[in-house]
Structure formats: C-alpha cells, structure tokens
Amino acid sequence: MAAPASSLLSASVYLRSHATLEGNHVHVGFMTSGGLAPCLSSSVSQLAKYWIEALKEGKISGLTLRMYVDGYSGILTGHSFVVPESEYGYFEKMNFLGGSPIGNSRVKLTNLADCEKRGFIKPGEKPLEIASRQLILDKIQVLHTIGGDDTNTQAAVLSKYLLDEHNGSVIVIGMPKTIDNDVIPINQTFGADTAARQGAIFFENIVNESTANPRMLILHEVMGRDCGFLTAKTAQYYREKLAAQELSSIYPSNATSRDVHAIWIPELKLDLAAEGARLKKVMDENGCVNVFFGEGTGVEEIIRDMESHGEEVPRDAFGHVTLNKINPAAYFSQRLAKYIDADKTIVQKSGYFARSAAANEFDRTLIGECAKIGVASAIAGVSGCMGEDEEREGCPIRPIEFERIKGGKAFDISKEWFQTMLKSIGQI
C-alpha cells in the first residue's frame, strides 16, 4: 500500500527544490525493486544513455554510475558496483533484455521487523538510517528508483530522512514499473503493454489444449492484484491475433471455440452461478470454455471464507495478500467446473512468462521519453516519478510529485473497447 499523501507532503516540497547539478561531477545510483516487469533493463539502459549524453554534451563535468544489487537490500547491505567507462557500450544491448540486470527484492525500509528478520539490519538499527549512511558514503546525488508505487514512495521517505537527519541531498527520479498499470496518476506504466502482448502469445499456444479433451475448461490466470487492466488488454490482444488467423468453421476447433468466453476482473462483479449458467451453454455448443481471469478476482470472498474458518491469511512485507498461497484460480475453477459439467479443467498462469519478457517497441519508446526528461529533471534539481501525468492537461510526461503517487488505480471498465469486447463474447 502506498504511503498516505500527508506523510509525503513535506518530502515533496524538499524533493522539488534541489540546486542544479549542471556543470558538476554527478554520482548516480540505480536500483530496481519489486516483481519483474518488461521494462527494468530498458529503464537502466536508457537512463544511463541520457546521463552519458549529458556528459558528452558538457552539461555535467563528470559521471559515476553506481548499481545497487537487489533493490533496497543492496543499499542496506552496501552491495553495489560502479560501472567502468569501458562497459558503457553494453547499455545499448541491455535495452533489449528481459528481467533486471542488477536484481530485485521486496524490501520496505519502514518495516523494521522484516528488515531485521531478513538480516539487512542488526537489532536496534533503523533501515532508513543505514540506507542514508550508505548513500552518503557512496556520494550519491541522484537515485533512480525503478519500481512500483511502494518503491517510489519509499524513496521519497528515504530522501526526506536524509534531509532531516543528515542535512543530505539526494534527487530521486522514479520510473513507474508495473504490469498492472495501476499507479495514480500515471496514464501508462512501463511494461504493461509488453506483458499484455506476451500473455496473448502464451494463450495462443495454451488454447490448443482445448482440442486434447472433450468438455475442456481452460482458466487463463493473468496477473493483476487489484486492477483488471492487464487481463482485459491481454484478452484484447489475443482476440486480435485470433482474428488474423484463417480458421475453417467446418472443424470443431474453430474461431469460436478458440475465442475468449469470459473475462473476470476485480472491477466486475462476479456472479459465479449466473456465469456458470451462461458458460454451460458455451460448453454444450463448443465442447470447451476459455476464461481469462485476473488473479485478484474474488480475493475478498476467499479471505472472508478463510477467516471465518480461523485460517491465517498469508501476507508479504507490505501487507499485501500473498495470492499464490490462497490460489483464487483453484478456488473458483473447482466451482465453475461443476456448473458447466467440465470433463477436464486446467489452470494456466501467464504471469511469469509475460513479466520476464524484454520491453517491446511501445514500452521502449515510452521509457526512453521518460528517461530523457528524467535525466534533464535531475540535472535541474527536480525530483519526482516519471510518467504521463493524466491529471494534467495534455497528459504530459513530467516528474510527478511523490505525494501524488499511489497504487490501487482501478481499470476503467467503461472504456469503449472493453465494453465492445464484453458484448461480443456475450458477457453483457
């Protein structure tokens, strides 16, 4: 959960009022954090590219690029390295890699108990103090935090702590990484488009399993804890791929049987009994049913059921429910299989396949535009999370004030393309 805006307000005033770095030797730190997304390598690559350009153009007099390994844990433990100038040429190749070149972790600097339990700090130490000392030791003037809302709001808290406790000064330039596309007020987060297209590729193969058994139920689980954007967009891209295929209608496996028959996302109320009745007809007509299922769908119902039976609900360091441990897909697929009289049910998850891909051209372009403005903002002494600010006229790319960065943005189900898709599959 993002930190409350009020707790970051004083930090944001500081974050927007640094002195310019123009003409200085600049020490820049990089870290990637949270789960993977198809943008981490590209973000490191393109940020480094524009820093190197600034050096060549004489905007700064010198440059040190320091990579912190495994996110905030690398800052806490001092695990980092400086990229030698002889390796600068590798940044271009990095733009086309998946995963993170420097490693990720899920660490919350304000969660003392978790940091101590995992060995990042000693008993009695404060993570913010340890991280601040390390940044001061490394002479960091600009910190690039490449992650979601948790990562970037934690960066704002860290920067404020440096100012209050050490009179330190670190410009923070966040890069919004999340395939869920659920960060307020950012129009499009990095990696979401790539992940949706990769999920469509994944299902293009998985759908063939519908020919392996009569009365087959395929549940395609797509990542998205609270937001249905990725599920909806993956379904749209898959249906575009399906429409481009030449499939004869005289065969049992045809465009109708291979289509998406249901899209379940957190923003849509799910009446499982009603859906079961509708999809029973689809099964009877086609011999298969294909459901695209957002992983966060129905979580509240499952949690209530677990708590009513005295079961502990597993959560991570940020308090988020650990979805893979409560398994929403299994919970609902077992019930749906009975409603539609399925002979065989399979649950296939495209999340890890999709999120570990390299950024596509759309995302590389968006990342590049944000990186260019981000480096210019850092040199000018302006901090913020880079992105298209949908709360500003024209949705400009700018360093968005950290107190405005929040998670939990819902997918807008009223979008015309989504409503048209729901109607075409008979869901509404």
C-alpha positions as CSV (number, residue, x, y, z in Angstrom):
1,M,0.0,0.0,0.0
2,A,1.3,3.5,-0.9
3,A,2.2,5.8,2.0
4,P,-0.5,8.4,2.8
5,A,-0.2,11.6,0.8
6,S,0.1,13.6,4.1
7,S,3.2,11.7,5.2
8,L,4.9,12.6,2.0
9,L,3.9,16.2,1.7
10,S,6.9,17.7,3.4
11,A,9.1,15.4,1.5
12,S,7.7,16.5,-1.8
13,V,8.5,20.2,-1.1
14,Y,12.1,19.2,-0.5
15,L,12.2,16.9,-3.4
16,R,11.3,19.7,-5.8
17,S,13.8,22.2,-4.6
18,H,17.3,20.9,-5.1
19,A,20.1,23.0,-6.5
20,T,21.0,22.4,-10.1
21,L,23.7,19.8,-10.9
22,E,24.7,21.4,-14.1
23,G,28.5,21.6,-14.5
24,N,29.1,19.2,-11.6
25,H,30.6,15.7,-11.4
26,V,27.4,13.7,-10.7
27,H,27.2,10.4,-8.7
28,V,24.1,8.5,-9.9
29,G,22.7,5.4,-8.1
30,F,20.4,2.9,-9.8
31,M,18.1,0.3,-8.2
32,T,15.3,-1.9,-9.4
33,S,12.7,-3.2,-6.9
34,G,9.6,-5.4,-6.5
35,G,8.4,-8.0,-9.0
36,L,9.7,-8.2,-12.6
37,A,8.2,-6.2,-15.4
38,P,9.3,-5.9,-19.1
39,C,11.0,-2.5,-18.5
40,L,13.7,-2.9,-15.9
41,S,16.6,-3.5,-18.2
42,S,15.4,-0.9,-20.6
43,S,15.0,1.7,-17.9
44,V,18.5,1.2,-16.6
45,S,19.8,1.2,-20.2
46,Q,18.1,4.4,-21.3
47,L,18.6,6.4,-18.1
48,A,22.3,5.6,-18.4
49,K,22.3,6.5,-22.0
50,Y,21.0,10.0,-21.3
51,W,23.5,10.5,-18.4
52,I,26.3,9.6,-20.8
53,E,24.9,12.0,-23.4
54,A,24.8,14.8,-20.8
55,L,28.4,14.1,-20.0
56,K,29.4,14.2,-23.7
57,E,27.4,17.4,-24.3
58,G,29.2,19.1,-21.4
59,K,26.1,19.5,-19.3
60,I,27.9,17.8,-16.4
61,S,31.7,17.6,-15.9
62,G,31.9,14.0,-14.7
63,L,29.8,10.9,-14.1
64,T,29.8,7.9,-11.8
65,L,27.2,5.3,-12.4
66,R,26.7,3.0,-9.3
67,M,24.4,0.0,-9.4
68,Y,22.8,-1.3,-6.2
69,V,22.2,-5.0,-6.3
70,D,18.8,-6.4,-5.4
71,G,17.0,-3.2,-4.8
72,Y,16.8,-1.6,-1.3
73,S,18.6,-4.6,0.2
74,G,21.6,-3.6,-1.8
75,I,21.5,-0.1,-0.3
76,L,21.1,-1.5,3.2
77,T,24.0,-4.0,2.8
78,G,26.3,-1.9,0.7
79,H,26.1,-4.4,-2.1
80,S,26.8,-2.3,-5.2
81,F,29.3,-1.7,-8.0
82,V,30.4,1.2,-10.2
83,V,30.1,0.7,-14.0
84,P,33.5,1.3,-15.6
85,E,33.5,3.6,-18.7
86,S,34.8,0.6,-20.7
87,E,31.4,-1.0,-20.1
88,Y,29.2,1.9,-21.2
89,G,28.7,0.3,-24.7
90,Y,26.8,-2.6,-23.1
91,F,23.9,-0.3,-22.1
92,E,22.5,-0.4,-25.7
93,K,22.3,-4.2,-25.6
94,M,20.7,-4.0,-22.2
95,N,17.8,-2.2,-23.7
96,F,16.6,-5.4,-25.3
97,L,17.0,-7.7,-22.3
98,G,14.3,-9.1,-20.0
99,G,14.5,-9.2,-16.2
100,S,16.6,-6.9,-14.2
101,P,20.4,-6.6,-14.9
102,I,21.0,-5.7,-11.2
103,G,18.4,-7.8,-9.4
104,N,15.2,-7.1,-7.5
105,S,13.9,-7.6,-4.0
106,R,10.8,-6.7,-1.9
107,V,12.0,-4.6,1.0
108,K,10.2,-1.9,2.9
109,L,12.5,0.5,4.7
110,T,9.9,1.4,7.3
111,N,9.3,-2.2,8.2
112,L,11.9,-2.6,10.9
113,A,10.9,-6.1,11.9
114,D,11.1,-7.5,8.4
115,C,14.4,-5.9,7.6
116,E,15.9,-7.3,10.9
117,K,14.4,-10.7,10.3
118,R,16.0,-10.9,6.8
119,G,19.4,-9.8,8.1
120,F,19.5,-6.4,6.4
121,I,20.0,-4.6,9.7
122,K,21.2,-5.5,13.2
123,P,18.9,-5.4,16.2
124,G,18.2,-1.8,17.3
125,E,19.3,-0.3,13.9
126,K,16.9,1.7,11.7
127,P,16.8,0.8,8.0
128,L,16.4,4.5,7.0
129,E,19.5,5.4,8.9
130,I,21.5,2.5,7.5
131,A,20.4,3.3,3.9
132,S,21.1,7.0,4.4
133,R,24.6,6.4,5.6
134,Q,25.3,4.2,2.6
135,L,24.1,6.8,0.1
136,I,26.2,9.4,1.9
137,L,29.3,7.1,1.8
138,D,28.7,6.5,-1.9
139,K,28.3,10.2,-2.5
140,I,25.0,9.6,-4.3
141,Q,23.4,12.8,-5.6
142,V,20.8,11.2,-7.8
143,L,18.9,8.0,-7.1
144,H,16.9,6.2,-9.8
145,T,14.3,4.0,-8.2
146,I,12.8,1.7,-10.8
147,G,9.7,0.1,-9.3
148,G,6.0,0.4,-8.4
149,D,4.2,2.8,-6.1
150,D,5.7,1.1,-3.0
151,T,9.3,1.5,-4.3
152,N,8.9,5.2,-5.2
153,T,7.0,6.3,-2.1
154,Q,9.7,4.6,0.0
155,A,12.3,6.6,-2.0
156,A,10.5,9.8,-1.0
157,V,10.6,8.8,2.7
158,L,14.3,8.0,2.4
159,S,15.1,11.3,0.8
160,K,13.2,13.2,3.4
161,Y,15.0,11.3,6.2
162,L,18.4,12.2,4.6
163,L,17.4,15.9,4.7
164,D,16.0,15.9,8.2
165,E,18.6,13.7,9.9
166,H,21.8,14.3,7.9
167,N,21.2,17.5,6.0
168,G,21.8,15.4,3.0
169,S,20.6,16.0,-0.5
170,V,19.5,13.2,-3.0
171,I,17.5,13.9,-6.0
172,V,15.1,11.0,-6.6
173,I,13.9,10.1,-10.1
174,G,11.4,7.3,-10.0
175,M,10.5,5.1,-13.0
176,P,7.0,3.5,-12.7
177,K,7.3,-0.2,-13.2
178,T,4.2,-2.4,-13.0
179,I,2.4,-4.6,-15.5
180,D,-0.8,-3.9,-13.6
181,N,-1.0,-0.3,-14.9
182,D,-2.5,0.7,-11.6
183,V,-0.4,3.7,-10.4
184,I,-2.2,7.0,-9.8
185,P,-1.9,9.4,-11.6
186,I,0.2,7.7,-14.3
187,N,-1.6,7.0,-17.6
188,Q,0.6,4.1,-18.7
189,T,3.1,2.3,-16.5
190,F,6.2,0.7,-18.0
191,G,5.9,-2.9,-19.1
192,A,2.2,-3.2,-19.1
193,D,1.8,-3.2,-22.8
194,T,4.6,-5.8,-23.4
195,A,3.1,-8.1,-20.7
196,A,-0.3,-8.0,-22.3
197,R,1.1,-8.9,-25.7
198,Q,3.2,-11.7,-24.2
199,G,0.2,-13.0,-22.3
200,A,-1.6,-13.2,-25.7
201,I,1.3,-15.2,-27.1
202,F,1.1,-17.5,-24.1
203,F,-2.6,-18.2,-24.6
204,E,-2.2,-18.7,-28.3
205,N,-0.4,-21.9,-27.5
206,I,-2.4,-22.9,-24.4
207,V,-5.7,-22.7,-26.2
208,N,-4.7,-25.7,-28.3
209,E,-5.2,-27.8,-25.1
210,S,-9.0,-27.4,-25.8
211,T,-8.5,-29.9,-28.6
212,A,-7.0,-32.5,-26.2
213,N,-10.1,-33.4,-24.3
214,P,-13.9,-33.1,-24.7
215,R,-15.6,-30.6,-22.5
216,M,-12.4,-28.8,-21.5
217,L,-12.3,-25.8,-19.2
218,I,-9.2,-23.6,-19.5
219,L,-8.7,-20.9,-16.9
220,H,-6.1,-18.4,-18.0
221,E,-4.9,-16.6,-14.9
222,V,-3.4,-13.2,-15.6
223,M,-1.5,-11.0,-13.1
224,G,-3.3,-8.0,-11.5
225,R,-3.9,-7.9,-7.8
226,D,-6.5,-5.1,-7.7
227,C,-6.6,-3.9,-11.3
228,G,-8.1,-5.7,-14.3
229,F,-6.2,-3.7,-17.0
230,L,-3.7,-6.5,-17.8
231,T,-6.4,-9.2,-18.0
232,A,-8.6,-7.0,-20.3
233,K,-5.7,-5.9,-22.5
234,T,-4.3,-9.5,-22.8
235,A,-7.7,-10.7,-23.9
236,Q,-8.0,-7.9,-26.5
237,Y,-4.5,-8.6,-27.9
238,Y,-5.2,-12.4,-28.0
239,R,-8.5,-11.8,-29.9
240,E,-6.7,-9.6,-32.4
241,K,-4.2,-12.5,-33.0
242,L,-7.1,-14.9,-33.3
243,A,-8.9,-12.7,-35.8
244,A,-5.8,-12.7,-38.0
245,Q,-5.8,-16.5,-38.3
246,E,-7.6,-18.3,-41.1
247,L,-9.7,-20.9,-39.4
248,S,-12.3,-23.0,-41.1
249,S,-15.7,-23.1,-39.4
250,I,-16.4,-26.7,-40.5
251,Y,-13.9,-28.1,-37.9
252,P,-14.7,-28.4,-34.2
253,S,-11.7,-26.4,-33.3
254,N,-12.5,-23.0,-34.9
255,A,-12.5,-19.3,-34.2
256,T,-15.5,-19.6,-31.8
257,S,-14.0,-22.5,-29.8
258,R,-10.7,-20.7,-29.5
259,D,-12.2,-17.4,-28.5
260,V,-12.3,-15.8,-25.0
261,H,-15.6,-16.8,-23.5
262,A,-15.4,-14.9,-20.2
263,I,-13.3,-12.1,-18.7
264,W,-13.2,-11.9,-14.9
265,I,-11.5,-8.9,-13.3
266,P,-11.7,-7.3,-9.8
267,E,-13.7,-4.3,-11.2
268,L,-16.6,-6.5,-12.4
269,K,-19.0,-8.1,-10.0
270,L,-18.7,-11.9,-10.4
271,D,-21.9,-13.9,-10.0
272,L,-20.5,-17.4,-10.4
273,A,-23.8,-19.1,-10.6
274,A,-25.0,-16.8,-13.4
275,E,-21.7,-17.2,-15.2
276,G,-21.9,-20.9,-14.8
277,A,-25.3,-21.0,-16.4
278,R,-24.1,-18.8,-19.3
279,L,-20.9,-20.7,-19.9
280,K,-22.7,-24.1,-19.7
281,K,-24.4,-23.2,-23.0
282,V,-21.0,-22.3,-24.4
283,M,-19.6,-25.6,-23.3
284,D,-22.5,-27.5,-24.8
285,E,-22.1,-25.7,-28.2
286,N,-18.3,-25.7,-28.4
287,G,-17.0,-28.5,-26.2
288,C,-14.7,-26.1,-24.4
289,V,-14.7,-22.9,-22.3
290,N,-11.9,-20.4,-22.1
291,V,-11.9,-17.9,-19.2
292,F,-9.4,-15.0,-18.8
293,F,-9.1,-14.5,-15.0
294,G,-7.5,-11.6,-13.2
295,E,-5.6,-13.1,-10.2
296,G,-7.2,-10.6,-7.8
297,T,-10.7,-11.5,-8.7
298,G,-12.8,-12.8,-5.8
299,V,-9.9,-12.4,-3.3
300,E,-12.2,-10.7,-0.7
301,E,-14.6,-13.5,-0.8
302,I,-11.8,-16.1,-0.4
303,I,-10.3,-14.1,2.5
304,R,-13.7,-13.9,4.3
305,D,-14.1,-17.7,3.9
306,M,-10.6,-18.4,5.2
307,E,-11.0,-16.0,8.2
308,S,-14.4,-17.5,9.1
309,H,-12.7,-20.8,9.4
310,G,-9.9,-19.4,11.6
311,E,-7.3,-19.7,8.8
312,E,-4.4,-17.3,8.7
313,V,-4.3,-15.1,5.6
314,P,-0.7,-15.0,4.2
315,R,0.7,-11.5,3.6
316,D,4.0,-10.1,2.4
317,A,6.2,-7.3,4.0
318,F,3.9,-4.6,2.6
319,G,0.8,-6.2,3.9
320,H,-0.4,-7.5,0.6
321,V,-2.2,-10.8,0.5
322,T,0.1,-13.5,-1.0
323,L,-2.1,-14.5,-3.9
324,N,-0.2,-17.6,-4.9
325,K,-0.7,-19.1,-1.4
326,I,-4.5,-18.6,-1.4
327,N,-4.9,-19.6,-5.0
328,P,-8.0,-17.8,-6.3
329,A,-7.9,-19.7,-9.6
330,A,-8.3,-23.1,-8.0
331,Y,-11.0,-21.8,-5.6
332,F,-13.2,-20.6,-8.5
333,S,-12.3,-23.2,-11.2
334,Q,-13.4,-26.1,-9.0
335,R,-16.8,-24.4,-8.6
336,L,-17.2,-23.4,-12.3
337,A,-16.3,-26.9,-13.5
338,K,-19.3,-28.3,-11.7
339,Y,-21.6,-25.6,-13.1
340,I,-20.6,-26.3,-16.7
341,D,-20.1,-30.0,-16.4
342,A,-16.5,-29.9,-17.5
343,D,-14.7,-33.3,-18.0
344,K,-11.3,-31.7,-17.5
345,T,-10.1,-28.4,-16.0
346,I,-6.7,-26.8,-16.3
347,V,-5.4,-23.5,-14.9
348,Q,-2.6,-21.8,-16.8
349,K,-0.8,-18.8,-15.5
350,S,0.9,-16.4,-17.9
351,G,2.3,-14.0,-15.3
352,Y,5.9,-15.1,-15.0
353,F,6.1,-15.7,-18.8
354,A,4.8,-12.2,-19.5
355,R,6.6,-10.2,-16.9
356,S,10.0,-11.6,-17.6
357,A,10.0,-10.6,-21.3
358,A,12.1,-7.8,-22.8
359,A,10.3,-4.5,-23.4
360,N,8.6,-4.2,-26.7
361,E,8.9,-1.2,-29.0
362,F,5.9,0.6,-27.4
363,D,7.4,0.3,-23.9
364,R,11.0,1.1,-25.1
365,T,9.7,4.3,-26.7
366,L,7.8,5.4,-23.6
367,I,10.7,4.5,-21.3
368,G,13.1,6.5,-23.5
369,E,10.9,9.6,-23.5
370,C,10.6,9.4,-19.7
371,A,14.3,8.7,-19.2
372,K,15.3,11.7,-21.3
373,I,13.1,14.1,-19.4
374,G,14.1,12.4,-16.1
375,V,17.8,13.0,-16.5
376,A,17.1,16.6,-17.5
377,S,15.0,17.0,-14.4
378,A,17.7,15.5,-12.2
379,I,20.3,17.9,-13.6
380,A,17.9,20.8,-12.9
381,G,17.4,19.6,-9.4
382,V,13.8,18.4,-9.7
383,S,12.7,15.1,-8.3
384,G,9.6,13.0,-9.0
385,C,8.2,9.8,-10.5
386,M,8.4,10.0,-14.3
387,G,5.3,9.3,-16.4
388,E,2.4,10.7,-18.3
389,D,0.5,12.8,-15.8
390,E,-3.1,12.1,-16.6
391,E,-4.3,14.7,-14.1
392,R,-2.6,17.5,-16.1
393,E,-4.0,18.9,-19.4
394,G,-2.5,17.0,-22.3
395,C,-1.2,14.2,-20.2
396,P,2.5,15.5,-20.3
397,I,5.5,13.4,-19.4
398,R,6.9,15.1,-16.2
399,P,8.4,14.3,-12.8
400,I,5.2,13.7,-10.9
401,E,5.3,14.8,-7.2
402,F,5.8,11.8,-5.0
403,E,2.9,12.6,-2.7
404,R,0.6,12.1,-5.7
405,I,1.9,8.6,-6.4
406,K,-0.4,5.9,-5.1
407,G,-1.3,2.4,-6.0
408,G,-4.7,0.9,-6.5
409,K,-5.9,2.6,-9.6
410,A,-8.8,0.7,-10.9
411,F,-9.2,-0.2,-14.6
412,D,-11.9,1.9,-16.2
413,I,-14.4,-0.7,-17.3
414,S,-16.4,1.9,-19.2
415,K,-13.8,2.2,-21.9
416,E,-15.4,1.6,-25.3
417,W,-13.0,-1.1,-26.5
418,F,-13.6,-3.1,-23.3
419,Q,-17.4,-2.8,-23.4
420,T,-17.4,-3.8,-27.1
421,M,-15.3,-6.9,-26.2
422,L,-17.6,-7.9,-23.4
423,K,-20.7,-7.6,-25.7
424,S,-19.0,-9.6,-28.5
425,I,-18.3,-12.5,-26.2
426,G,-21.8,-12.4,-24.7
427,Q,-20.8,-11.5,-21.2
428,I,-23.1,-8.4,-21.2
